[in-house]
Amino acid sequence: MRGTYLAGEKNGPFKAYYSSGRLMIEGQYNLGHQDGTWIYYDEKGAVSKKEIYDKGNLVTVPPVNK
């Protein structure tokens, strides 16, 4: 995982990886809360899910075009 902290809270870009090194999740934290678009990838690198947050509240889960 890669991310930054501000005052002990996750803040800024966040990325998590599979053990293979491929990207698993990418998103943004704002003072400890998920914010903006979060993208989830399968182990082959294809987008499997997207979620849009507003200060920690899930707003929508848009469809993923495959």
Sequence and secondary structure as in RCSB ss.txt:
>XXXX:A:sequence
MRGTYLAGEKNGPFKAYYSSGRLMIEGQYNLGHQDGTWIYYDEKGAVSKKEIYDKGNLVTVPPVNK
>XXXX:A:secstr
 EEEEETTEEEEEEEEE TTS EEEEEEEETTEEEEEEEEE TTS EEEEEEEETTEEEE      
